[in-house]
Amino acid sequence: METPAQFLEWFDTIERQVAEGQDQEALSYAEHLQHRTAQCNDMQRCVEEIQQVLKRMEAAYTHVCKQTAGVQSASAELQSRRDKLSDASQQIQAQLDIYNSLGPITQLFNSPGDSVCLDPGFLPALESAERAIGFIEEHPDGRDSELYLMRFSQCRMRALTLIKLHALRIFKTIGSEIASSGADSKALYVRFRAPVARLAPLISALQQRAEATVEAAETASSDTGGTEAAILSDVQNAYFGVRKIWLRPYIQGHLKQISNEHQGLTPDSPVARVDALRDWCAFVMNVCADEGRIYRDFFTGSKPMPPELRTYLESVMTIFHEHVRPLIIHEADVGILAELSMILLTYRRPMTPEAELMSGSESEDFADADADPDADGLDSFYNVIDQILQDSQHRLAYKTQAFIRSKIASYKISKEDTEAMAKWVQVCSHLHVSDPEHLIKLVSQSSTMVDLQDPVAEVFKEKLPSTRSSSFVEVSAAINASPDPLLELTSEQAQTLQWVYPPVSSCRWLIAQIDGCLDYEVQIGLTEEAQAACKQNLLGHAARFVRDAGSKNSLSEADAEQQAHLFVTFNLTKIDILPSHY
C-alpha cells in the first residue's frame, strides 16, 4: 500500500468481508423466507383460482340437477302413462280375446264325431267359456253382451251335454261287453275300470260344476242350477244302471255257489250254514268296498258318502238281506244262532273309543264323521249287518228263553239220571264226604285220575314233551303216596263222582254259548234267568231224587238229607258264574 487511499480501500474491503461473514447466516435465512413468502403467495393465488373454478362448477352442477330433475319427473310421468296405457291395452286385448274365443270354442264343440270330449283342448275351452260367462255377467253394459252371454252359455251347456253323451256311450259299450263275456269279476271290475283314465277327468269337471252350481243356488236360496245337477244325475243313473243290471245276478250267483259248496262238503249240517254266512259276509263286504272304490274312480268328490251311492248299494244289499234273514228266522238251534250272531258281530261297523262311549244315533253320527272316504261302500254293508244282527239277537234271545223253559226249568229227571244220582250217592257215602269244598277237591283229583287211567292218554303219554311227562308222573306219584280213599275207586266210579245234574250242564253250556253274542243287559238278564230256573229245578226236583236215592241205599234220614244238600250245593257252585266276556 502506497497511499492512504489504498489502505482505506483495503480496510473497507476487509471490514465489508468481516461484516458479510458475520451476517451470512441471517442473510441466508432472510433470503429463504423471502423465497417461501413468494411460494405462499403463488399457492394462495392458485387456491383462489381453484375456488373460483369450484364455484363455477357448483353453479353448473346446480343448473344441471335442476334440468335433470325436470327430465326425470317428465320421464316418470311418461312411464306411468305408458304403463297405464299398456295395462289398458292388455285388458282390452284380454276382453277382446274373450269375445274372439267364441268362434274357436263354438267350432270345437260343434265338431262332428263321437270323440270331441277326448280333444286335449276340450276342457280348456270349457273353462274359457265359463270365464267369458263370468266376465260378461260382471260387465253387462258391453255391446251385444246379452247375445254373447247367451251364445257362451249355449257352448257351456253343449260341452256338458257332450260329456254326458260320451259317458252314456262308454257305459253302454261296457254293458255290451259284459253281456257278451258274462258277468264275472274280471268283466265287472277290470274291464269296467278300463276307460277310467279318459272318462274320469270329464266326469270330474261335470261334477265340480254341478256341485258349485247347487251350492250357489242354495246360498242364494233359489231354484236355479238344476240343469248341471240333472246332467250329472243322468250320468250317475246310467252308471248305476249298468252296474246294477250285472251286479245283482253276480251276487246272487256267487251267494248260491257258496251255499252249494258248503252243502256239498257237509250236507244238512249246521256248520255248513255258519260257514256259509261267514263266507257270504266276507264276499259281500269285498263287493261293497270294490263298489265304493270303483265309484270313486269315476266320480271324485268331497262328500264322504254320496246319497246316490248309498241308494244304489242299499238296493244291491237287499239281495244279501234276502239270503241271510231266512237263515236267521228259520234257525232254531241256540248254538247255531249264537255262532251266527258272533259272525255278524265280527263284521259289524268298527267303532273308535270315543264312539263306543256314545250310544244310538250319536254313535252312528260320530262313526260317519270319521269314516274313511275310500271305504264309502262299507257303510251300506254295515247298515245291513246291523239289521240282520238285530234279527239274529232277537231270535237268539227268544230261543234262549225257550231253551231255559224246556231244558232247564221244565226238565224232567229220566231213568238214567236216577241211576246216575244213585251211583253218585253211593260214591259220596263210600268216601264219607259231607263238605262241598272237600267234594270239589275230590272231583278235581278224580278228573286227574281219569286222565291218567285213560288208555288213549297212555298211548300219547310217551309222545308228550319231557316237562308234560314229568308232570304226569309227579301227579301219579302224589296220588299213590296219598292215603285218600279216592285211590280205591275205579275209573268208572271216579267218572261217576264228576257227574253233574243235566240242567246244570245245560245252564253252563247256554251261558257259554250266548257269552258276547248279545247286549250286556240282555245277556245278564238271560244268564240270571237261566241260573234261577236251574236253582229252582235243583231245589224242587233233584234234591228230592237224591234224598230218595240215599234212602234206598240204607242211609238214615239225616244222612240222606245231608247228601241232598251236598248234591245241591255242589251243583250250585257250577252255575254261579257271570259271562266271562264282561
Legacy VTK file of the C-alpha trace (Angstrom):
# vtk DataFile Version 3.0
C-alpha trace
ASCII
DATASET POLYDATA
POINTS 582 float
0.000 0.000 0.000
1.491 3.134 -1.037
-1.185 5.558 -0.285
-3.761 6.060 2.441
-6.473 5.667 -0.146
-5.326 2.185 -0.891
-5.296 1.477 2.819
-8.744 2.757 3.291
-9.949 0.835 0.290
-8.321 -2.315 1.644
-9.712 -1.639 5.115
-13.165 -1.104 3.697
-12.931 -4.358 1.810
-11.772 -6.179 4.910
-14.486 -4.542 7.014
-17.120 -5.493 4.433
-15.874 -9.075 4.296
-15.937 -9.314 8.070
-19.434 -7.881 8.153
-20.533 -10.226 5.464
-19.041 -13.162 7.296
-20.849 -12.157 10.469
-24.340 -11.627 8.737
-24.155 -14.508 6.264
-26.481 -16.823 8.244
-29.089 -14.141 8.847
-28.973 -13.051 5.280
-29.332 -16.623 4.105
-32.357 -17.149 6.359
-33.919 -13.892 5.225
-33.414 -14.895 1.646
-35.082 -18.244 2.401
-38.028 -16.505 3.990
-38.417 -14.301 1.011
-38.438 -17.368 -1.224
-41.077 -19.082 0.917
-43.180 -15.969 1.007
-43.151 -15.881 -2.761
-44.230 -19.559 -2.858
-47.075 -18.939 -0.411
-48.269 -16.063 -2.483
-48.248 -18.297 -5.542
-50.175 -21.048 -3.721
-52.732 -18.554 -2.446
-53.288 -17.360 -5.934
-53.768 -20.982 -7.086
-56.272 -21.704 -4.272
-58.238 -18.629 -5.137
-58.277 -19.673 -8.741
-59.434 -23.232 -7.752
-62.172 -21.816 -5.527
-63.421 -19.759 -8.375
-63.398 -22.850 -10.618
-65.306 -24.856 -7.976
-67.865 -22.142 -7.608
-68.378 -22.126 -11.344
-68.652 -25.967 -11.324
-71.107 -25.874 -8.407
-73.233 -23.372 -10.221
-73.096 -25.543 -13.343
-73.945 -28.686 -11.315
-76.901 -26.989 -9.667
-78.112 -25.932 -13.048
-77.713 -29.474 -14.438
-79.520 -31.021 -11.419
-82.440 -28.721 -11.901
-82.634 -29.663 -15.537
-82.187 -33.434 -14.763
-84.931 -33.372 -12.103
-87.265 -31.897 -14.579
-86.339 -34.526 -17.140
-86.760 -37.343 -14.585
-90.135 -36.038 -13.487
-91.235 -35.834 -17.071
-89.851 -39.337 -17.761
-91.615 -40.823 -14.710
-94.867 -39.264 -15.747
-94.407 -40.587 -19.267
-93.544 -44.086 -17.921
-96.616 -44.091 -15.709
-98.801 -43.079 -18.624
-97.114 -45.758 -20.711
-97.770 -48.438 -18.063
-101.380 -47.376 -17.762
-101.785 -47.458 -21.480
-100.081 -50.882 -21.600
-102.371 -52.255 -18.870
-105.376 -50.796 -20.591
-104.182 -52.326 -23.836
-103.743 -55.729 -22.199
-107.153 -55.519 -20.544
-108.732 -54.514 -23.790
-106.887 -57.332 -25.564
-107.965 -59.809 -22.869
-111.544 -58.656 -23.220
-111.283 -58.874 -26.963
-109.806 -62.369 -26.615
-112.831 -63.338 -24.533
-115.169 -62.224 -27.254
-112.902 -63.591 -30.006
-112.762 -67.011 -28.320
-116.422 -67.588 -29.108
-115.622 -68.701 -32.640
-112.976 -71.362 -31.843
-114.993 -72.626 -28.884
-118.149 -72.950 -30.964
-116.228 -74.658 -33.737
-114.671 -77.159 -31.329
-117.908 -78.023 -29.520
-119.786 -78.393 -32.803
-117.146 -80.623 -34.362
-118.501 -83.866 -35.823
-117.645 -87.226 -34.355
-118.033 -89.008 -31.022
-114.612 -88.198 -29.605
-114.879 -84.426 -29.233
-114.560 -84.764 -25.462
-111.211 -86.502 -25.871
-109.668 -83.498 -27.630
-106.839 -82.024 -25.482
-108.345 -78.566 -25.830
-111.857 -79.572 -24.774
-111.608 -78.883 -21.030
-109.569 -75.659 -21.545
-112.230 -74.481 -24.000
-114.922 -75.233 -21.411
-113.013 -73.196 -18.821
-112.646 -70.339 -21.329
-116.377 -70.344 -21.957
-117.055 -70.189 -18.226
-114.596 -67.330 -17.771
-116.325 -65.487 -20.620
-119.715 -66.016 -18.961
-118.377 -64.677 -15.678
-116.822 -61.629 -17.366
-119.961 -60.758 -19.297
-122.092 -61.143 -16.165
-119.758 -58.716 -14.373
-119.873 -56.259 -17.317
-123.440 -56.362 -18.599
-123.170 -52.916 -20.215
-120.939 -54.079 -23.063
-122.074 -54.067 -26.638
-124.153 -57.141 -27.519
-123.422 -58.549 -24.041
-126.741 -60.393 -23.867
-126.087 -62.057 -27.219
-122.573 -63.139 -26.257
-123.792 -64.334 -22.846
-126.444 -66.470 -24.493
-124.004 -67.973 -27.002
-121.325 -68.724 -24.402
-123.967 -70.306 -22.149
-125.063 -72.446 -25.081
-121.456 -73.522 -25.616
-121.111 -74.415 -21.955
-124.273 -76.492 -21.946
-123.165 -78.070 -25.239
-119.883 -79.123 -23.597
-121.631 -80.607 -20.543
-124.056 -82.423 -22.817
-121.145 -83.822 -24.844
-119.612 -85.146 -21.617
-122.927 -86.737 -20.715
-123.363 -88.364 -24.156
-119.791 -89.628 -24.130
-120.200 -91.125 -20.643
-123.513 -92.781 -21.572
-121.933 -94.222 -24.692
-118.986 -95.590 -22.710
-121.236 -97.179 -20.076
-123.440 -98.692 -22.764
-120.401 -100.125 -24.530
-119.112 -101.624 -21.289
-122.529 -103.145 -20.618
-122.495 -104.747 -24.059
-119.012 -106.156 -23.456
-120.085 -107.608 -20.112
-123.156 -109.119 -21.742
-121.005 -110.809 -24.388
-118.361 -112.110 -21.970
-120.501 -112.874 -18.921
-120.855 -111.110 -15.566
-117.688 -112.369 -13.914
-115.404 -110.453 -11.591
-112.959 -109.644 -14.402
-115.689 -108.089 -16.549
-117.319 -106.233 -13.648
-114.144 -104.629 -12.343
-111.156 -104.949 -14.683
-112.969 -104.092 -17.910
-115.173 -101.542 -16.179
-112.084 -99.667 -14.962
-110.504 -99.595 -18.428
-111.950 -96.178 -19.505
-111.340 -94.510 -16.131
-108.230 -92.633 -17.293
-110.134 -90.947 -20.140
-113.580 -90.595 -18.610
-112.786 -89.643 -15.000
-111.445 -86.108 -15.796
-114.551 -85.324 -17.836
-116.943 -86.583 -15.148
-114.907 -84.743 -12.509
-115.300 -81.492 -14.474
-119.049 -82.103 -14.749
-119.335 -82.994 -11.078
-117.436 -79.927 -9.899
-119.644 -77.600 -11.927
-122.840 -79.299 -10.782
-121.816 -79.096 -7.095
-120.701 -75.464 -7.453
-123.970 -74.511 -9.148
-126.050 -76.271 -6.500
-124.105 -74.627 -3.668
-124.513 -71.212 -5.296
-128.231 -71.826 -5.675
-128.520 -72.898 -2.029
-126.629 -69.801 -0.922
-128.919 -67.572 -2.995
-131.997 -69.558 -1.868
-133.134 -70.022 -5.441
-134.222 -72.958 -7.546
-131.726 -72.333 -10.377
-128.758 -74.533 -11.118
-130.747 -77.693 -11.712
-129.544 -78.287 -15.276
-125.987 -79.263 -14.340
-127.251 -81.432 -11.492
-129.723 -83.105 -13.859
-126.947 -83.872 -16.356
-124.776 -85.329 -13.584
-127.743 -87.319 -12.320
-128.258 -88.779 -15.799
-124.622 -89.885 -15.908
-124.841 -91.419 -12.430
-128.093 -93.185 -13.264
-126.502 -94.652 -16.376
-123.504 -95.792 -14.330
-125.619 -97.324 -11.565
-127.984 -98.846 -14.121
-125.210 -100.759 -15.857
-123.658 -101.807 -12.547
-126.970 -102.930 -11.084
-128.001 -104.967 -14.132
-124.929 -107.185 -13.894
-124.010 -106.918 -10.233
-127.269 -108.328 -8.860
-127.018 -111.603 -10.848
-123.329 -111.791 -9.992
-124.022 -111.513 -6.256
-126.953 -113.928 -6.382
-124.951 -116.499 -8.297
-121.956 -116.218 -6.014
-124.060 -116.492 -2.851
-125.742 -119.637 -4.208
-122.362 -121.021 -5.211
-121.047 -120.516 -1.676
-124.123 -122.251 -0.240
-123.775 -125.186 -2.644
-120.086 -125.569 -1.851
-120.691 -125.792 1.890
-123.728 -128.021 1.480
-121.637 -130.324 -0.693
-118.896 -130.567 1.925
-121.211 -131.107 4.917
-124.758 -131.863 3.729
-127.565 -130.913 6.161
-125.008 -129.792 8.750
-125.475 -126.684 10.911
-121.779 -125.967 10.434
-122.466 -125.502 6.722
-124.882 -122.656 7.489
-122.385 -120.981 9.801
-119.540 -121.255 7.303
-121.825 -120.088 4.511
-122.781 -116.947 6.451
-119.119 -116.209 7.182
-118.201 -116.516 3.509
-121.290 -114.529 2.481
-120.305 -111.639 4.743
-116.706 -111.665 3.534
-117.786 -111.774 -0.116
-120.414 -109.034 0.182
-118.065 -106.852 2.228
-115.453 -107.083 -0.518
-118.106 -106.329 -3.145
-119.235 -103.200 -1.277
-115.664 -101.997 -0.806
-114.939 -102.593 -4.504
-118.102 -100.728 -5.476
-117.082 -97.762 -3.350
-113.609 -97.707 -4.875
-114.753 -98.043 -8.480
-117.341 -95.299 -7.908
-114.579 -93.030 -6.608
-112.524 -93.864 -9.700
-115.220 -92.346 -11.910
-116.866 -89.800 -9.605
-114.366 -87.937 -7.461
-115.972 -85.659 -4.917
-115.652 -84.219 -1.438
-118.694 -85.910 0.058
-117.760 -88.859 2.322
-120.826 -90.847 1.291
-122.799 -89.568 -1.716
-126.545 -90.233 -1.391
-126.618 -91.708 -4.897
-124.030 -94.336 -3.952
-125.850 -95.067 -0.690
-129.153 -95.608 -2.511
-127.502 -97.834 -5.110
-125.714 -100.009 -2.535
-128.828 -100.291 -0.392
-130.711 -101.657 -3.403
-127.901 -104.136 -4.009
-127.716 -105.114 -0.320
-131.334 -106.258 -0.393
-130.059 -109.396 -2.142
-127.764 -110.135 0.782
-130.535 -109.365 3.259
-132.960 -111.663 1.436
-130.462 -114.525 1.613
-129.428 -114.122 5.250
-132.670 -113.207 7.016
-134.478 -116.516 6.225
-131.411 -118.346 7.516
-131.755 -116.488 10.819
-135.537 -116.711 11.094
-135.719 -120.450 10.376
-132.852 -121.384 12.683
-133.964 -122.946 15.994
-130.686 -124.161 17.471
-129.303 -121.841 20.164
-125.696 -122.795 19.467
-126.022 -122.087 15.753
-127.798 -118.801 16.409
-125.003 -117.813 18.801
-122.375 -118.607 16.179
-124.310 -116.684 13.544
-124.610 -113.683 15.872
-120.907 -113.828 16.659
-120.064 -113.813 12.955
-122.324 -110.802 12.407
-120.698 -109.029 15.354
-117.327 -109.699 13.731
-118.436 -107.842 10.594
-120.106 -105.018 12.482
-119.047 -101.406 11.929
-115.719 -100.782 13.727
-116.071 -98.180 16.447
-113.478 -95.768 17.797
-113.023 -95.496 21.594
-114.856 -92.151 21.535
-117.751 -93.619 19.580
-118.024 -96.583 21.947
-118.747 -94.161 24.798
-121.792 -92.882 22.907
-124.997 -94.662 22.071
-127.750 -94.562 19.490
-127.719 -92.000 16.719
-124.844 -90.044 18.302
-122.566 -93.057 17.906
-123.613 -93.522 14.273
-123.066 -89.848 13.525
-119.620 -89.988 15.131
-118.718 -93.075 13.119
-119.893 -91.441 9.896
-117.886 -88.317 10.644
-114.636 -90.255 10.975
-115.315 -92.704 8.188
-112.651 -93.335 5.635
-113.686 -91.813 2.278
-112.030 -94.730 0.469
-114.428 -97.164 2.185
-117.720 -95.495 1.181
-119.240 -98.775 0.060
-118.928 -100.352 3.512
-121.467 -98.002 5.074
-124.437 -99.747 3.464
-122.910 -103.126 4.291
-122.633 -102.170 7.961
-126.239 -100.960 7.969
-127.490 -104.294 6.616
-125.285 -106.180 9.074
-126.832 -104.167 11.918
-130.342 -105.031 10.717
-129.555 -108.734 10.391
-127.741 -108.702 13.729
-130.808 -107.299 15.440
-132.919 -110.091 13.960
-130.327 -112.663 14.985
-130.046 -111.350 18.526
-133.832 -111.197 18.923
-134.090 -114.737 17.615
-131.258 -115.876 19.890
-132.855 -114.262 22.951
-136.217 -115.852 22.118
-134.718 -119.306 21.591
-132.614 -118.911 24.727
-135.753 -118.338 26.777
-137.362 -121.327 25.089
-134.279 -123.409 25.891
-134.440 -122.303 29.524
-138.091 -123.337 29.756
-137.687 -126.694 28.028
-134.177 -127.838 29.013
-133.756 -126.285 32.453
-136.958 -125.111 34.140
-139.193 -127.943 32.868
-136.534 -130.640 32.793
-137.837 -133.999 33.970
-135.472 -136.450 35.575
-135.017 -139.533 33.425
-134.271 -143.113 34.419
-130.603 -142.632 33.507
-130.482 -139.554 35.743
-131.963 -141.529 38.632
-129.352 -144.256 38.210
-126.569 -141.696 37.983
-127.803 -139.997 41.160
-127.884 -143.323 42.976
-124.300 -144.098 41.905
-123.239 -140.591 42.890
-124.756 -141.034 46.356
-123.009 -144.412 46.729
-119.607 -142.961 45.884
-120.090 -139.973 48.199
-121.254 -142.298 51.001
-118.239 -144.532 50.396
-115.910 -141.535 50.672
-117.822 -140.123 53.678
-117.968 -136.720 52.000
-120.106 -134.069 53.669
-118.244 -130.823 52.899
-118.821 -129.262 49.441
-115.255 -127.895 49.342
-113.873 -131.366 50.065
-116.088 -132.764 47.329
-114.793 -130.183 44.843
-111.217 -131.191 45.712
-112.021 -134.888 45.266
-113.690 -134.180 41.919
-110.531 -132.398 40.777
-108.407 -135.377 41.852
-110.774 -137.833 40.217
-110.508 -135.843 36.995
-106.709 -136.186 37.138
-107.026 -139.893 37.837
-109.360 -140.405 34.912
-106.880 -138.662 32.635
-104.040 -140.885 33.863
-106.040 -144.069 33.584
-107.334 -143.246 30.134
-105.795 -145.782 27.693
-105.757 -143.183 24.945
-103.789 -140.855 27.182
-101.359 -143.673 27.936
-100.737 -144.144 24.227
-99.831 -140.469 23.737
-98.081 -140.118 27.051
-94.679 -141.067 25.634
-95.103 -138.588 22.760
-95.576 -135.615 25.065
-92.618 -133.322 25.885
-90.487 -134.209 28.885
-91.975 -131.467 31.037
-95.501 -132.735 30.457
-94.427 -136.342 31.089
-92.736 -135.449 34.348
-95.850 -133.582 35.485
-97.997 -136.670 34.923
-95.506 -138.801 36.803
-95.396 -136.342 39.685
-99.185 -136.213 39.885
-99.415 -140.009 39.759
-96.741 -140.354 42.453
-98.502 -137.809 44.632
-101.792 -139.673 44.288
-100.170 -143.040 45.024
-98.494 -141.602 48.106
-101.761 -140.116 49.405
-103.910 -142.153 51.809
-107.036 -140.625 50.267
-109.775 -143.298 49.793
-110.296 -141.908 46.314
-107.487 -144.176 45.137
-109.621 -147.183 45.982
-112.160 -146.169 43.312
-112.275 -147.457 39.814
-112.209 -145.252 36.760
-115.967 -145.660 36.362
-116.572 -144.588 39.953
-114.285 -141.587 39.513
-116.277 -140.584 36.462
-119.484 -141.034 38.463
-118.155 -138.585 41.049
-117.807 -135.952 38.306
-121.398 -136.327 37.178
-123.309 -133.028 37.050
-127.071 -132.574 37.023
-128.176 -132.179 33.331
-129.949 -128.807 33.814
-126.720 -127.521 35.373
-124.738 -128.683 32.346
-127.351 -127.148 30.080
-127.178 -123.874 32.013
-123.393 -123.728 31.803
-123.481 -124.584 28.106
-126.145 -121.947 27.451
-124.221 -119.219 29.279
-121.075 -120.116 27.356
-122.964 -120.046 24.050
-124.557 -116.603 24.489
-121.428 -115.071 26.012
-120.575 -111.970 23.959
-123.376 -112.530 21.435
-125.995 -110.231 22.992
-126.175 -106.810 24.535
-124.813 -106.662 28.052
-128.149 -106.058 29.778
-129.943 -108.739 27.765
-127.173 -111.266 28.352
-127.087 -110.610 32.100
-130.886 -110.947 32.264
-130.882 -114.264 30.387
-127.979 -115.533 32.492
-129.800 -114.714 35.710
-132.986 -116.251 34.330
-131.164 -119.494 33.455
-129.463 -119.619 36.842
-132.748 -119.006 38.672
-134.513 -121.739 36.674
-131.634 -124.143 37.319
-131.662 -123.423 41.049
-135.416 -123.897 41.164
-135.145 -127.239 39.389
-132.348 -128.349 41.684
-134.240 -127.439 44.814
-137.596 -128.703 43.564
-136.710 -131.968 41.831
-133.071 -133.030 42.104
-132.845 -132.720 45.881
-135.878 -134.948 46.322
-134.478 -137.621 44.000
-131.103 -137.576 45.783
-132.879 -137.897 49.105
-134.831 -140.851 47.797
-131.674 -142.440 46.375
-129.973 -142.097 49.765
-132.911 -143.760 51.486
-132.711 -146.655 49.025
-129.009 -147.048 49.897
-129.923 -147.638 53.549
-128.916 -144.174 54.679
-130.576 -142.557 57.618
-132.935 -139.701 57.014
-130.348 -137.218 58.268
-127.613 -138.683 56.040
-129.938 -138.683 53.045
-130.818 -135.064 53.724
-127.107 -134.268 54.028
-126.389 -135.971 50.695
-129.209 -133.995 49.064
-127.781 -130.754 50.474
-124.302 -131.745 49.284
-125.597 -132.504 45.789
-127.483 -129.233 45.515
-124.583 -127.164 46.884
-122.052 -128.884 44.599
-124.174 -128.237 41.505
-124.918 -124.658 42.546
-121.185 -123.920 42.506
-121.212 -124.862 38.817
-123.748 -122.220 37.792
-122.921 -119.219 39.998
-120.902 -117.610 37.216
-121.138 -114.443 35.166
-120.350 -114.059 31.477
-116.593 -114.153 31.082
-116.751 -111.599 28.292
-117.627 -108.862 30.786
LINES 1 583
582 0 1 2 3 4 5 6 7 8 9 10 11 12 13 14 15 16 17 18 19 20 21 22 23 24 25 26 27 28 29 30 31 32 33 34 35 36 37 38 39 40 41 42 43 44 45 46 47 48 49 50 51 52 53 54 55 56 57 58 59 60 61 62 63 64 65 66 67 68 69 70 71 72 73 74 75 76 77 78 79 80 81 82 83 84 85 86 87 88 89 90 91 92 93 94 95 96 97 98 99 100 101 102 103 104 105 106 107 108 109 110 111 112 113 114 115 116 117 118 119 120 121 122 123 124 125 126 127 128 129 130 131 132 133 134 135 136 137 138 139 140 141 142 143 144 145 146 147 148 149 150 151 152 153 154 155 156 157 158 159 160 161 162 163 164 165 166 167 168 169 170 171 172 173 174 175 176 177 178 179 180 181 182 183 184 185 186 187 188 189 190 191 192 193 194 195 196 197 198 199 200 201 202 203 204 205 206 207 208 209 210 211 212 213 214 215 216 217 218 219 220 221 222 223 224 225 226 227 228 229 230 231 232 233 234 235 236 237 238 239 240 241 242 243 244 245 246 247 248 249 250 251 252 253 254 255 256 257 258 259 260 261 262 263 264 265 266 267 268 269 270 271 272 273 274 275 276 277 278 279 280 281 282 283 284 285 286 287 288 289 290 291 292 293 294 295 296 297 298 299 300 301 302 303 304 305 306 307 308 309 310 311 312 313 314 315 316 317 318 319 320 321 322 323 324 325 326 327 328 329 330 331 332 333 334 335 336 337 338 339 340 341 342 343 344 345 346 347 348 349 350 351 352 353 354 355 356 357 358 359 360 361 362 363 364 365 366 367 368 369 370 371 372 373 374 375 376 377 378 379 380 381 382 383 384 385 386 387 388 389 390 391 392 393 394 395 396 397 398 399 400 401 402 403 404 405 406 407 408 409 410 411 412 413 414 415 416 417 418 419 420 421 422 423 424 425 426 427 428 429 430 431 432 433 434 435 436 437 438 439 440 441 442 443 444 445 446 447 448 449 450 451 452 453 454 455 456 457 458 459 460 461 462 463 464 465 466 467 468 469 470 471 472 473 474 475 476 477 478 479 480 481 482 483 484 485 486 487 488 489 490 491 492 493 494 495 496 497 498 499 500 501 502 503 504 505 506 507 508 509 510 511 512 513 514 515 516 517 518 519 520 521 522 523 524 525 526 527 528 529 530 531 532 533 534 535 536 537 538 539 540 541 542 543 544 545 546 547 548 549 550 551 552 553 554 555 556 557 558 559 560 561 562 563 564 565 566 567 568 569 570 571 572 573 574 575 576 577 578 579 580 581
